[in-house]
Amino acid sequence: PEWLPGFVLETQGPCGVATQGNLLVCGFQGQFPLTQNVTVVEGGTAILTCRVDQNDNTSLQWSNPAQQTLYFDDKKALRDNRIELVRASWHELSISVSDVSLSDEGQYTCSLFTMPVKTSKAYLTVLGVPEKPQISGFSSPVMEGDLMQLTCKTSGSKPAADIRWFKNDKEIKDVKYLKEEDANRKTFTVSSTLDFRVDRSDDGVAVICRVDHESLNATPQVAMQVLEIHYTPSVKIIPSTPFPQEGQPLILTCESKGKPLPEPVLWTKDGGELPDPDRMVVSGRELNILFLNKTDNGTYRCEATNTIGQSSAEYVLIVHDPNALAGQNGPDHALIGGIVAVVVFVTLCSIFLLGRYLARHKGTYLTNEAKGAEDAPDADTAIINAEGSQVNAEEKKEYFI
């Protein structure tokens, strides 16, 4: 079988098992060592186990990649305090190696001392834990519009670690990746470079470099760099009321944002200084105008400056007459009067037409009643000559226009 090189299956031999050359091996079936490969993180503990399903009191032995005996049955052979016996019996020999280092990696051998000796190999893989990453290339502050280049680096990983970048919790894909072998020729140094042009929205944003590796047990290592971006101010003027009225106060607030923060702001009117300092008081970013009048009409300008640049905003003030404003905002009495007049006229016309209609129908009844009776000599003849009679029905019709 392939787990025992050098042996050939013998189906006709007296023992019915296997032979090697002219040597006959009896009782071979089920008497062979079984091992498994082991992976452990650097600094951890590795357990090496060798089992034999059927063993006729034959000794077991573990040896390291240098073929040094570690344990022979339950007897320790190598003086290494990191190596301890876990379990020893005729069917199993298990040992532990604590504080595993990269130099412990290699092929370990379990031997079963039959004739001939049977062996099984177990490969110990040691994972190199990447060091905590470091971000370089940031020098504070950065000016808006500049190209920024950040580099994240980690060493000591085995196999090579993976580096990912995040900005505002969104992963950045377009990055450069470099892997270099360390001096020990066992671990790797990995670096990744991120290039992007900054703007004012990047101020205060955290850029994160994340290192993923199988030795970290799904808990990645991270490094973070908070960006500081300097930019020219942005300015906006906000009035305290949308309709400034004569005799009332007005507050104009100059809302300025910039880094460094612009302080203080400069107020002007129509390109010059404020004309009435007693009524126009500047307090911080606010311009307070007391008791507005028509002379205050004009263009007011707020200007903010920091070390990066300058920006401004303008507000055109138009002082409204309170009476005119009230008329504009009040109800339209002419319109209301016109509507009432139309309603009254329609009502009167309706009453007139209704009265005429009723009068015409009453006249018709009286006329029909009288017709035929005025020429009749007696009542019987009057009834016969009445308009409702069938005899003179066509001749007694009356028409009203």
Long-range contacts (C-beta under 8 A, 24 or more apart in sequence): 3-32, 3-120, 4-32, 4-118, 20-116, 23-116, 25-114, 25-115, 25-116, 27-56, 29-54, 30-54, 31-55, 31-56, 31-58, 31-112, 31-114, 31-118, 32-112, 32-118, 32-120, 33-60, 33-110, 33-111, 33-112, 33-118, 33-119, 33-120, 34-120, 35-108, 35-110, 35-120, 35-121, 35-122, 36-122, 37-122, 37-123, 37-124, 37-125, 38-122, 38-123, 38-124, 38-125, 39-124, 39-125, 39-126, 39-127, 40-100, 40-124, 40-125, 40-126, 40-127, 41-100, 41-126, 41-127, 41-129, 41-215, 42-100, 42-101, 42-102, 42-126, 42-127, 42-128, 42-129, 42-158, 42-215, 43-99, 43-100, 43-101, 43-129, 44-100, 45-96, 45-97, 45-98, 45-99, 45-100, 46-96, 46-97, 46-100, 46-104, 46-124, 47-86, 47-94, 47-95, 47-96, 48-94, 48-95, 48-96, 48-97, 48-108, 48-110, 48-122, 48-124, 49-86, 49-92, 49-93, 49-94, 50-92, 50-93, 50-94, 50-110, 50-120, 50-122, 51-91, 51-92, 52-90, 52-91, 52-92, 52-112, 53-91, 55-90, 55-91, 55-112, 57-90, 58-90, 58-112, 58-113, 58-114, 59-112, 59-113, 60-88, 60-92, 60-93, 60-110, 60-111, 60-112, 60-113, 61-93, 61-110, 61-111, 61-113, 62-93, 62-95, 62-108, 62-109, 62-110, 63-108, 63-109, 63-111, 64-106, 64-108, 65-105, 65-106, 65-107, 65-108, 67-109, 70-95, 71-95, 97-124, 100-124, 100-126, 101-126, 102-126, 102-128, 102-158, 102-184, 102-186, 102-187, 105-186, 126-158, 127-158, 127-159, 127-213, 127-214, 127-215, 128-156, 128-157, 128-158, 128-186, 128-187, 128-188, 128-215, 129-156, 129-157, 129-213, 129-215, 129-216, 130-154, 130-155, 130-156, 130-157, 130-161, 130-190, 130-211, 130-213, 130-215, 130-216, 130-221, 131-155, 131-156, 132-221, 132-223, 133-163, 133-209, 133-211, 133-221, 133-222, 133-223, 134-223, 135-207, 135-209, 135-223, 135-224, 135-225, 138-225, 138-227, 140-228, 141-228, 141-229, 141-230, 141-259, 142-198, 142-227, 142-228, 142-229, 142-230, 143-229, 143-230, 143-231, 143-308, 144-198, 144-199, 144-200, 144-229, 144-230, 144-231, 144-232, 144-308, 145-197, 145-198, 145-199, 146-197, 146-198, 147-195, 147-196, 147-197, 147-198, 148-195, 148-196, 148-197, 148-198, 148-227, 149-193, 149-194, 149-195, 150-193, 150-194, 150-207, 150-209, 150-225, 151-191, 151-192, 151-193, 151-194, 152-191, 152-192, 152-193, 152-194, 152-209, 152-211, 152-223, 153-189, 153-190, 153-191, 153-192, 154-189, 154-190, 154-191, 154-211, 154-221, 155-182, 155-187, 155-188, 155-189, 155-190, 156-182, 156-187, 156-188, 156-189, 157-187, 157-188, 157-190, 157-211, 157-213, 157-215, 158-186, 158-187, 158-188, 159-188, 159-214, 160-188, 160-190, 161-188, 161-190, 161-211, 161-212, 161-213, 162-190, 162-211, 162-212, 162-213, 163-190, 163-191, 163-192, 163-209, 163-210, 163-211, 163-212, 164-209, 164-210, 164-212, 165-192, 165-194, 165-207, 165-208, 165-209, 165-210, 166-207, 166-208, 166-210, 167-205, 167-206, 167-207, 167-208, 168-205, 168-206, 172-196, 198-227, 198-229, 199-229, 199-231, 200-229, 200-231, 200-259, 202-227, 202-229, 203-227, 203-228, 203-229, 203-231, 203-259, 204-228, 228-259, 229-259, 230-259, 230-260, 230-307, 230-308, 231-258, 231-259, 231-308, 232-258, 232-306, 232-308, 232-309, 232-310, 232-311, 233-257, 233-258, 233-262, 233-304, 233-305, 233-306, 233-309, 233-310, 233-311, 234-258, 234-311, 235-265, 235-302, 235-303, 235-304, 235-311, 235-312, 235-313, 236-313, 237-300, 237-302, 237-313, 237-314, 237-315, 239-315, 243-320, 243-325, 244-292, 244-317, 244-318, 244-319, 244-320, 245-292, 245-319, 245-320, 245-321, 245-322, 245-325, 246-292, 246-293, 246-294, 246-319, 246-320, 246-321, 246-322, 247-291, 247-292, 247-293, 247-322, 248-291, 248-292, 249-288, 249-289, 249-290, 249-291, 249-292, 250-288, 250-289, 250-292, 250-317, 251-286, 251-287, 251-288, 251-289, 252-286, 252-287, 252-289, 252-300, 252-302, 252-315, 253-285, 253-286, 254-285, 254-286, 254-287, 254-302, 254-304, 254-313, 255-285, 256-285, 256-302, 256-304, 256-311, 258-304, 258-306, 258-308, 258-311, 259-306, 259-308, 260-306, 260-307, 260-308, 261-306, 262-304, 262-305, 262-306, 265-302, 265-303, 265-304, 266-302, 266-303, 266-304, 266-305, 267-300, 267-301, 267-302, 267-303, 268-300, 268-301, 268-303, 269-298, 269-299, 269-300, 269-301, 270-298, 270-299, 271-299, 271-301, 292-319, 293-319, 294-319, 360-400, 363-400, 364-398, 364-400, 367-398, 368-396, 368-398, 371-396, 371-398, 372-396
